[in-house]
Amino acid sequence: MKINSIYKKFTICTILIMGILVAGCNKFVDVPAPVDSITGARAFDTDAKADAAVRGMYLYMVLGNTSGYGSTSPGLGVCSDELSLTTNTTSNAYYQLYNNAITSVNSSIYNYYWAPMYNVIYTANAIIEGCANSTGMSAAAKIQYTAEAKFLRAVNYFYLVNLWGDVPMPVSSDYTVNENLSRTPASQVYSLIVADLQYAQANLAKTYLGGALRYRANRYAASAMLARVYLYQQDWADAETAATDVIDGAGSSVYAMEPTLNNAFLVTSKEVILQIVQPATNLYTWDAFNFVPSLATSLPNYPITDALYYSFETGDLRKTNWIKTITIGTVTAHAPYKYKLTSGTTATASRTEALVFLRLGEQYLIRAEARAQQNKLATAITDLDAVRHRAGITLIGTTQPNIIQADLLTKIAHERFVELFAEQGHRWLDLKRTGQADVVLAGKPNWTPQAQLFPIPATDITNDHNLVQNPGYN
């Protein structure tokens, strides 16, 4: 993999500038000159400069609606059965994803996912090295920023390994090492993910850096991500333990299910474990920008499918609070509406919404599934009902207290579908990890099993003779 083809112009200068913009201050005007490697000593000669680099790393994850986690919800949503396209033509950036016609020269998967995710990883590697080599940083800052960098490195490797399978795994910022990497087996990538998250879990504070807003990873964000990773590895016991650390460890004074659905995605939400905030000039989220038309005369670009819309049970409050029905002429469509503030909304004095990356509702569903897989059915039902109660629908503990394991797992899978829809590709990844993709998506255009993995970008295949393409792609 020609790592330097991705990062050639992505220097610490870029990261520091983005970090300064997030911080909203100008005392770091003496930004280091661009260097070949972002581990230049001056970039980490003070805690403040290192903090700016870390802030920039978070910001890079949501720089645009077609970059990184600004595009995972619509892009991965159309890969699954939860979202469709209003304009299903080749001019649509997600046409190939929706129609399972992705080619290795598809620029969207490269520019929206592959390159941005590796850019964050490269930056994380550089921050880890910079902190280790710094002579000007405090010991506490070194630990804090290394832990945050490892957390975000793990997050991005998690998505890469689930979208592509075996992937190149750079763990340094050295171009000479990274430029001809081969693909690392997914099992080894997962080992690094777990190790990074365990480090973050052990070294991050329980409180949030910077105050009440949950914009930086803390110990519980690491536990929440670990719970998700263990679930994907079918490590049920550890998934239960990690989710329990979040649900019970922090206490309800820190994390709690928001009783009002429309409060769940606010910056004041107690359900939020981690939010990633966009540039200060954008008070709306990219998910709202992508999903909710700013004009009353427009249909949504990525409407909810009938498969999802008609999966909600009678009386489910999520259907009326998290979905916006739009009728233009004779056409009616339904848009994800978890975030209300769109690009066409008058800006408020302060931010009210930010992209929710981790939240308590997912943790209850993770623990429910992990417990059900261990045949701990009674406590699994309790966890499942914590989510169903907020949605205003009947509780399994009341209607089916003696439900068998297989049926309970089906209920949990359904609940993930209607609770986590249009959030960072949960449905797409769930169908793949549970072996249901070929069954559920068989009716989609051009569906074949190979579509479960994206093709390695052709430019990297050409530049790096050590890279091998995924099956079924030229």
C-alpha positions in Angstrom: 0.0 0.0 0.0 1.4 3.3 -1.0 0.7 5.0 2.3 2.5 8.1 1.2 0.2 8.5 -1.8 -2.6 9.1 0.7 -0.7 11.1 3.3 1.8 13.0 1.1 0.2 16.3 1.8 -1.3 15.5 5.2 1.2 16.9 7.6 1.1 18.0 11.2 0.7 21.5 9.9 -2.7 20.5 8.6 -3.7 18.7 11.8 -2.6 21.5 14.0 -4.5 24.1 12.0 -7.7 22.0 12.3 -7.1 21.6 16.0 -6.7 25.3 16.5 -10.0 25.9 14.7 -11.7 23.5 17.0 -10.1 25.0 20.1 -11.3 28.5 19.0 -8.0 30.1 20.0 -5.1 31.7 18.3 -2.2 31.2 20.7 -0.7 28.5 18.5 0.2 30.7 15.6 3.7 29.4 15.6 2.7 26.2 13.8 5.6 24.0 12.8 6.6 24.1 9.2 5.4 21.1 7.1 7.7 18.1 7.4 7.9 14.8 5.6 6.7 13.0 8.8 4.2 14.6 11.2 6.4 13.4 14.1 8.5 16.5 13.9 9.7 17.3 17.4 8.3 20.9 17.4 4.8 19.6 16.9 5.0 18.0 20.3 7.2 20.3 22.3 4.3 21.5 24.5 1.1 20.0 25.8 -0.9 22.7 24.0 0.5 21.8 20.6 -0.1 18.1 21.1 -3.7 18.9 22.2 -4.2 20.8 19.0 -3.1 17.8 17.0 -5.5 15.5 18.9 -8.4 17.9 18.3 -7.5 18.0 14.6 -7.6 14.2 14.5 -11.2 14.2 15.8 -12.2 17.0 13.4 -10.8 15.2 10.4 -13.2 12.3 11.0 -16.2 14.6 10.1 -14.7 17.3 7.8 -17.4 16.9 5.2 -20.6 15.1 4.3 -18.6 13.1 1.8 -15.6 12.3 4.0 -15.2 9.7 6.7 -17.9 9.6 9.3 -19.8 12.4 7.6 -20.7 9.8 4.9 -20.9 6.4 6.7 -24.6 6.7 7.6 -25.9 7.2 4.0 -23.3 5.2 2.2 -23.4 2.1 4.3 -27.2 2.6 4.7 -27.8 2.2 1.0 -25.6 -0.9 1.0 -28.1 -2.6 3.3 -31.9 -2.7 3.3 -32.5 0.4 5.4 -32.0 3.2 2.9 -32.6 3.7 -0.8 -31.9 6.4 -3.4 -34.3 9.0 -4.7 -32.1 9.5 -7.7 -30.9 6.1 -8.7 -28.7 7.1 -11.6 -25.0 6.7 -12.3 -24.5 10.3 -11.4 -25.2 9.6 -7.8 -22.1 9.0 -5.7 -23.8 6.1 -4.0 -25.2 4.5 -7.1 -22.7 1.7 -7.2 -23.1 1.0 -3.5 -26.9 0.7 -3.7 -26.9 -1.3 -6.9 -24.0 -3.6 -5.8 -22.0 -2.6 -8.9 -18.9 -1.3 -7.1 -15.7 -1.4 -9.1 -12.1 -1.0 -7.9 -11.9 2.5 -9.6 -14.9 3.8 -7.6 -13.8 7.1 -6.3 -16.4 7.4 -3.6 -15.3 4.4 -1.5 -11.7 5.7 -1.8 -12.4 9.4 -1.0 -15.2 8.9 1.5 -13.9 5.9 3.5 -10.5 4.4 2.6 -8.4 7.6 2.4 -10.0 9.5 5.3 -9.8 6.5 7.6 -6.2 5.8 6.9 -5.4 9.5 7.3 -6.8 9.4 10.8 -4.7 6.2 11.5 -1.6 7.8 10.1 -2.2 10.9 12.3 -2.8 8.7 15.4 0.4 6.8 14.7 2.3 10.1 14.5 0.7 11.4 17.7 1.6 8.2 19.5 5.2 8.5 18.3 5.3 12.3 19.0 4.1 11.8 22.6 6.7 9.0 23.2 9.6 11.1 21.9 8.6 14.5 23.3 10.8 16.1 25.9 8.5 19.1 26.5 5.2 17.4 27.3 4.0 16.5 30.7 3.7 12.8 31.7 0.0 13.2 32.1 -0.5 14.7 28.7 1.5 12.0 27.0 -0.7 9.3 28.5 -3.9 11.2 27.7 -3.1 11.9 24.1 -1.6 8.5 23.4 -4.8 6.9 24.8 -7.0 9.1 22.6 -4.9 8.4 19.5 -5.1 4.7 20.2 -8.8 4.9 20.6 -9.3 6.6 17.3 -6.9 4.3 15.6 -8.9 1.4 16.8 -12.2 2.9 15.6 -10.9 3.4 12.1 -9.3 0.0 11.9 -12.7 -1.4 13.0 -14.4 0.1 10.1 -11.7 -0.7 7.6 -11.6 -4.4 8.6 -15.4 -4.7 8.4 -15.6 -3.0 5.0 -12.6 -4.6 3.3 -11.6 -7.6 5.4 -7.8 -8.0 5.5 -6.3 -4.6 5.2 -2.8 -3.0 5.3 -2.1 -2.2 9.0 0.5 0.7 9.4 1.4 1.2 13.0 4.0 3.9 12.5 4.3 7.1 10.5 7.5 5.9 8.6 6.8 6.1 4.9 9.7 3.8 4.1 8.0 1.1 6.2 4.4 1.8 5.1 4.7 2.4 1.4 4.7 -1.3 0.3 2.6 -3.0 3.0 0.6 -6.1 2.2 -2.8 -6.9 3.7 -2.8 -8.0 7.3 -5.2 -10.8 8.3 -8.4 -9.5 9.9 -7.7 -11.5 13.0 -4.4 -9.6 13.5 -6.1 -6.3 12.9 -8.7 -7.1 15.5 -5.9 -8.0 18.0 -4.5 -4.5 17.5 -8.0 -3.0 17.9 -8.5 -4.7 21.2 -5.1 -3.8 22.5 -5.6 -0.2 21.6 -9.0 0.0 23.2 -7.7 -1.8 26.3 -5.0 0.8 26.6 -7.5 3.6 26.2 -9.8 2.0 28.7 -7.0 1.7 31.3 -5.5 5.2 30.8 -8.4 7.5 30.0 -10.3 9.2 32.8 -13.9 8.5 33.6 -14.7 12.2 33.2 -14.7 14.1 29.9 -11.7 16.3 29.0 -12.9 19.9 28.7 -16.1 19.8 30.8 -19.6 18.6 30.3 -19.6 18.1 26.5 -18.8 14.6 25.4 -16.6 15.4 22.5 -13.4 13.6 23.6 -13.1 9.9 24.4 -13.1 8.9 28.0 -12.7 5.5 29.7 -16.4 4.6 29.1 -16.1 5.4 25.4 -13.3 2.9 25.2 -15.4 0.4 27.1 -18.3 1.0 24.8 -16.2 0.5 21.7 -14.7 -2.6 23.2 -18.1 -4.0 23.8 -18.9 -3.6 20.1 -15.7 -5.2 19.0 -16.1 -8.1 21.3 -19.7 -8.6 20.0 -18.3 -8.7 16.5 -15.8 -11.3 17.6 -18.5 -13.4 19.2 -16.7 -13.0 22.5 -20.0 -12.9 24.4 -18.6 -12.8 28.0 -16.2 -9.9 27.3 -18.9 -8.1 25.4 -21.2 -8.4 28.4 -18.4 -7.2 30.8 -17.5 -4.2 28.7 -21.1 -3.1 28.2 -21.7 -3.5 31.9 -18.8 -1.2 32.6 -20.7 1.5 30.8 -24.2 0.7 31.8 -23.6 0.1 35.5 -20.1 1.3 36.1 -20.7 5.0 35.5 -24.1 5.1 37.2 -27.3 6.7 36.0 -26.2 10.1 37.0 -23.7 10.0 34.1 -25.5 7.8 31.5 -29.2 7.1 31.2 -31.7 6.4 28.4 -33.3 9.7 27.5 -37.0 9.3 28.2 -37.8 11.7 25.4 -36.7 10.3 22.0 -36.0 13.7 20.5 -33.5 14.5 23.2 -31.3 11.4 22.6 -29.1 13.1 20.0 -28.7 16.5 21.6 -25.3 17.6 23.1 -27.1 17.6 26.5 -28.2 14.0 26.2 -27.3 11.7 29.0 -27.6 8.8 26.6 -24.5 10.0 24.7 -21.2 8.3 25.4 -19.2 10.1 22.6 -20.1 12.7 20.0 -17.9 13.9 17.3 -18.3 17.6 16.6 -18.1 19.2 13.2 -16.3 22.5 12.3 -17.6 25.4 14.5 -19.3 27.1 11.5 -21.6 24.1 11.0 -24.1 23.8 13.8 -25.9 21.0 12.0 -24.6 17.4 11.7 -23.7 15.8 8.4 -26.3 13.2 9.0 -29.0 15.9 9.1 -27.5 17.5 6.0 -27.5 14.2 4.1 -30.9 13.0 5.3 -33.3 16.0 5.8 -34.1 18.2 2.9 -33.4 21.9 3.6 -36.2 22.9 1.2 -39.9 22.1 1.7 -40.1 21.3 -2.0 -37.5 18.5 -2.0 -37.7 14.8 -1.4 -35.0 13.2 0.8 -31.9 12.0 -1.1 -31.7 8.7 0.9 -35.2 7.7 1.9 -36.0 4.9 4.3 -37.0 1.7 2.6 -40.3 0.0 3.0 -38.5 -2.9 4.7 -37.5 -0.6 7.5 -40.5 1.6 7.7 -42.9 -1.3 8.0 -40.8 -3.1 10.5 -41.8 -0.8 13.4 -44.4 -2.3 15.7 -47.7 -0.6 16.3 -47.3 2.4 18.6 -43.5 2.6 18.3 -42.6 6.2 19.1 -39.4 6.0 17.1 -41.5 5.8 13.9 -43.1 9.2 14.7 -40.2 10.9 16.3 -37.1 9.7 14.3 -38.7 9.5 10.9 -39.9 12.5 8.9 -42.6 11.9 6.3 -42.4 14.2 3.2 -44.9 14.4 0.4 -44.2 16.2 -2.8 -47.1 16.0 -5.3 -48.0 12.4 -5.5 -44.8 11.0 -4.0 -44.4 10.3 -0.3 -41.0 9.4 1.2 -39.7 8.9 4.7 -36.4 10.4 5.9 -34.3 9.6 8.9 -34.9 12.4 11.4 -32.9 11.7 14.5 -31.1 15.0 14.0 -33.4 18.0 13.5 -31.1 20.9 12.7 -30.5 21.0 8.9 -28.4 23.2 6.7 -31.5 25.3 6.0 -32.3 25.9 9.6 -31.5 29.3 11.2 -28.4 28.9 13.3 -28.9 29.0 17.0 -26.6 30.8 19.4 -24.9 27.6 20.5 -24.6 24.0 19.2 -27.5 21.8 20.1 -26.6 18.7 18.1 -23.4 16.8 17.3 -22.8 13.4 15.6 -23.5 10.7 18.1 -20.9 8.0 17.7 -21.5 5.9 20.8 -24.7 5.9 22.9 -26.2 3.9 25.7 -29.0 2.4 23.6 -26.5 0.4 21.7 -24.8 -0.8 24.9 -28.1 -2.3 26.2 -28.6 -4.1 22.9 -25.0 -5.4 22.9 -25.4 -6.7 26.4 -28.8 -8.2 25.6 -27.3 -10.1 22.7 -24.2 -11.2 24.6 -26.3 -12.4 27.5 -28.8 -14.2 25.2 -25.9 -16.0 23.4 -24.8 -17.2 26.9 -28.4 -18.4 27.6 -28.8 -15.7 30.3 -32.3 -15.1 29.0 -33.9 -13.3 31.9 -31.3 -10.5 32.1 -31.1 -10.3 28.3 -34.8 -9.6 28.3 -34.4 -6.9 30.9 -31.7 -5.2 28.7 -33.9 -5.5 25.6 -36.9 -4.1 27.4 -34.8 -1.0 28.5 -34.8 0.0 24.8 -38.3 -1.1 24.1 -39.7 0.8 27.1 -38.4 4.1 25.8 -39.9 3.3 22.4 -43.4 2.9 24.0 -44.0 -0.7 22.9 -44.9 -3.8 24.8 -42.2 -5.4 26.9 -40.9 -8.9 26.2 -40.7 -9.6 29.9 -44.5 -9.0 30.1 -45.7 -10.6 26.9 -43.1 -13.4 26.4 -41.3 -14.0 29.7 -40.6 -17.6 28.6 -39.3 -16.9 25.2 -36.7 -19.4 23.9 -33.1 -18.4 23.0 -33.5 -18.4 19.2 -36.6 -16.3 19.3 -35.0 -13.8 21.7 -32.0 -13.4 19.5 -34.4 -12.7 16.6 -36.1 -10.0 18.7 -32.8 -8.4 19.6 -31.7 -8.3 15.9 -35.0 -6.7 15.0 -34.6 -4.2 17.8 -31.1 -3.2 16.5 -32.7 -2.6 13.1 -35.3 -0.2 14.3 -33.2 1.4 17.1 -29.9 2.0 15.3 -31.1 2.7 11.8 -29.2 5.3 9.8 -26.4 5.4 12.3 -22.9 4.8 11.1 -23.7 1.6 9.1 -24.9 -0.6 12.0 -27.5 -2.4 9.8 -25.0 -3.2 7.0 -22.4 -4.5 9.5 -25.0 -6.4 11.5 -26.2 -8.3 8.4 -22.7 -9.3 7.6 -21.5 -10.3 11.0 -24.6 -12.5 11.7 -24.4 -14.2 8.3 -27.8 -12.8 7.2 -26.6 -10.6 4.3 -27.1 -13.1 1.5 -30.6 -13.9 2.7 -31.9 -10.4 3.5 -30.3 -8.6 0.6 -30.9 -11.3 -2.1 -33.6 -9.1 -3.7 -31.3 -6.1 -4.1 -30.0 -5.3 -7.6 -27.0 -7.4 -8.7 -26.5 -8.9 -5.2 -23.7 -11.4 -4.9 -21.8 -12.6 -1.8 -18.7 -10.7 -3.0 -20.6 -7.4 -2.3 -20.1 -8.0 1.4 -16.6 -6.6 1.0 -15.5 -3.5 -0.9 -12.8 -3.7 -3.5 -9.3 -2.5 -2.6 -8.9 0.8 -4.5 -7.3 0.2 -7.9 -4.7 3.0 -7.5 -3.3 1.2 -4.4 -3.3 -2.2 -6.2 -1.4 -0.6 -9.1 1.1 1.1 -6.9 1.8 -1.7 -4.4 2.6 -5.1 -5.8 2.1 -6.6 -2.4 -1.7 -5.9 -2.3 -4.1 -8.5 -3.5 -7.6 -7.6 -4.6 -10.7 -9.0 -2.9 -12.4 -11.9 -4.8 -14.8 -10.9 -7.6 -13.2 -7.6 -8.4 -10.8 -6.8 -11.3 
